[in-house]
Amino acid sequence: MSTHLINRRACLRGLGASLGLPLLETMGWADAAKGKTSYKPPVRLAFMYMPHGVIMDQFWPKSPESFLKSPPPALESLRPILNQCLMVKGISGVPITPFGSAPHALELSTWLTASLPDAAKRNQIHIAISADQIMANYVGGLTALPSLELATMPQTHKENQEGLNEGYYSHCSFRSPTQAMPAEINPRTVLERLFGKTDQSGKTSATDPLDRQMLDLVIGGAKDLRRKLPHGDQQKLDEYLDSVRSVERRIAAIEYRQKEAALEKAGVSSSKRKASDSPPIEVKIPEGDKRSEYMQVMCDLTVLAFQTDTTRVSTYIGSTPNGVSYPELGFSDTHHGPTHHNNEPEKVRKVAAITKFNIDQFAYMVKKMASLREGDGTLLDNSIMMWGSGLEDGNKHTRENLPFIIAGKGGGTINTGRFIDTVKGNQGDLLTTLLACAGVPLDRPIGIATKEIKEMMKV
Amino acid sequence: MTARLAPLSATEVVSQTGPNSEHPNGHVAKPGAKASQSDDPQAAAQTTFQKCAVPFVKKYCVECHGNRKSKAQLNLEVAVRKPGDPAFARKWMEAIANVNAHDMPPDDADQPNDDERERFLDALAQVKYLASRDPGPFVIRRLTKVEYGNTLHDFLGVDAAIAKELPDEVPGEGYLNSLSSMQTEQYLGIANAALHQMPAEAQKRLFGGKTADVREIARKLTRIAYRRPPTEAELDVLVKVFDLGTTNKLDRNAALRLMLKAVLVSPQFLFITPSKDAPTGEKIVPLDDYQLASRLSYLLWATMPDAELSKLADEGKLHDPEILRAQTKRLLADTRSRALFDGFGAQWLGLDTLATKTFDAQKFPQMTPDLRSAMYEEARLLFDSIVRENRSVITFVSADYTYLNRTLATIYGLEKKVSGSDMQKVSLTNANRGGILAMPGVLATTSFATRTSAVKRGIWVLEQVLGQRVPPAPPNVPGLEKQDPKKVASMTLRQRTELHRTNAVCANCHKILDPIGFGLENFDAIGRWRDKDESGGPIDAVGELPGGKRFSSPKELKALIAARQSDLARNLTEKLLAYALCRQLDGYDHIIVDQMHQTIAKDGYKMQTLLSEIVMSYPFINRRVQE
């Protein structure tokens, strides 16, 4: 990793005055390339979620030996790149006592935090910073967008089991213990905002050249207001001002990218790219409302964001634990209904099909990444892509062995092509391990973690 | 321990055993006013607490919930010393529910006799009188998407739909969402679009003539947009933005537009913020008139204060009770008060999910967007009629009229009577229909995608209509789907639900929930009348409410519920007050609700009285000064 890492907050706060500079030249892996003939692309980390667990005997490989040759049915679509995947059985979820009656409120919100909400403040968001946001804090200052949060469904579920805040049902990324990160569900917005693409009417979402300085004045002017507010309100205001600062940054980043593109057109090659690197992928927004196409465009956006180093952290809530149905598979009932299948074949079949459908979309994404050249390998080689669920068996709400799949070699840190069934660890251990592989130093373990899972790592 | 449904909710216990006298602290009295000594419920509550609650806690609770062991993070040894402390208010409410339901003390511990239990509950029900006067904080709050769109409309004359791409809020206590940076950028995008769409007339109104002083323009813009007079420092910033524009060779108009854009992305526009520092040394202060104007306007109109409200705030007159009452009436009479349904009513009735709820397309091909929107409109118009015509809130249950268009009339079997796509008022002669209990939109949202759910409807009636708290089902309980399909093939849903109830774990709750739902079984999953359910068996709508009141049809169930006027009105008061304050109700709020309830009851539960009591209430017009 680059030694010029800048703390995200310090970066955001200090930027106002220096925004006139083409700041990205001082950031990220661009500088590592200067004066050298080779450079090492950064490690990216992504998470993709499906609720309610899996049909276990269709998900878990029969044995470590059979993993590559005869993978379980749920993984069929990953077959071509299984040697770039890793599976581990023996990672338990967070025990949810004292919220025993709220398994679905907590499956998603414990997933990247490995923590439980504060029971005394359960009606508010009060949990822990999530793994993706820990990484965003560390490397987010190096890219236009600290992290990307995507979802398929609006995050507006209403049901407060055990008195838990409704946000717990539909959020997995937490910027701080009290701030849930909202996810974007409109692919067009992502495309326009991040990549400055034109909308249907041909209008670009171009920003006014003076916007950046205007925003800077607005932020400066809010100091007076801030002084008047009590502490809690100050935090809310800061949150808004922080995000305004990041808008400034992104405007700068887009301007920088446009300048680079102009230079490339004029024959000056970019400092960040190797000549053999694949060109940025084309993203097309689908017209209809087919779920698979919708999910694939969200996957494409993640790939494009990683490929262009727009961000290095992405979380995609492919589906949420509330009222989601799968008309494309011909099922009118909700995902949750058949997960309480009690081994009835018809319901088991449905859950298996829904699981496979979700894994298929993940496979679409990682296979595409495996086909894109980057540096001396592929984009997938430099990434850690995790698909998973917050329950193992939706029928009984168990979380003994959380189902997950990792694709990508994490820049040579992950030992892939294997199924490990001999480790015992928990969700916190897993997240701690992944961040270690992504090169993120931790000042404390994540949630309930007690160790790194060395068996997953390449030594 | 299994969760059990209390036959009476905590709030009901409270209302039945609370002292009958009016609390001496008039709720529009000045903050800090002292309670008079005569007829002091606080002293009575203190005595009862010492006599009945303290020994009970010592004898039955502290072994597990004390200093030594604090199961469920509950230490009652601390709580009994300061029973009125707001930190324990919720704990006491939970204790009432748990002890009342015989969930506590647990079965394997010593059990109090019925008398002890009753006296304990009686003492706890009065704990709220030990809470000190506290209006709660006035937390700065970002405008919701709807409020933001409306505010831009009123300010600049642009279409309120301009904000439609902002993310929906996660509802919760108040409004807690944070923004991703991408979403913040949307605000900038919307500001750009709004400037683009702004009609020339609006620009002229806001920018004035060619020679108008820039600082004065900024003062005028911010007085409207920030909903309060700006500080000089805030004007300095905006003048700098204007100068930034002119330095970069923008003409005067373009520079003014850049300045207006700065106003639109300022936190002072997106958040409702105070204009002045809180006076030092005060713990509780009245809201300033500007905050009050905003609070009132966003509650009833979901938009910024209009010229009249703003003028009253400038003159410092709005906090005058007569003027505030008159303004409430004026705002309610205006068509913009439909915002109260879109913001509150739809959420209360659960209809905000109707547009996106999944229905089995084979079974219910009728559930088109047209029908769904007619269902929503029906509820909105009923709500609107009760507000504008100042009807009793009991009308929500007992209404003998509704609003239909032809699409919706088919659900009622009234397609011969109603034509056209416009909603029109229709008198109902069939008493099984009318009111929120028998309304297709509600019946549909409380059903599954493929069938009705007596349980969901029962919970809805208890929680949303009667204001009771229904505990969630314990984990791992098998649902109806788990029943042996062969065995239940010819059973009606009622019979299957009752079979489920033979399980002792489930019976406790379901004996209360299900009968209410059974009373509505004549309505199918999209609200059509039926005499037989899917199994072909006849509908049996006989049931019993807690307390032994029997009914045998939706009509009779509705009549029984409508007769519980006090519960209905109290529930609506509580829900509306929480909505108005953007927070959950706590300790002292319950005393306020008691007081409001008496006034409302005296006035025949009229809706406008209820709303105006909320606006005049102590926590609405005051705030606690936070550290």
Interface residues (C-beta under 8 A of the other chain):
Chain A: P98 G100 S101 A102 P103 A119 A120 N123 Q124 I125 L145 P146 E149 P154 Q155 T156 H157 K158 Q161 E162 N165 E166 G167 S170 H171 R175 Q179 A180 M181 P182 A183 E184 I185 N186 T189 V190 R193 L194 S205 T207 D208 P209 L210 D211 Q213 M214 L215 L217 V218 G220 G221 A222 D224 L225 K228 L229 P230 H231 G232 D233 K236 L237 E239 Y240 L241 D242 S243 V244 S246 V247 R250 G323 S325 P327 S332 D333 T334 G337 H340 N342 K347 K396 H397
Chain B: A3 A72 Q73 P137 V139 I140 R142 E165 P167 D168 E169 V170 P171 G172 E173 L176 N177 S178 L179 S180 S181 M182 Q183 T184 E185 Q186 L188 G189 N192 T231 A233 E234 D236 V237 L238 K240 V241 L244 G245 N248 L250 L258 K261 A262 V265 S266 P267 Q268 L270 F271 T273 P274 K276 D277 T353 K357 T358 D360 A361 Q362 A449 T450 P471 P472 A473 P474 P475 N476 P478 G479 E481 K482 Q584 V625 Q626 E627
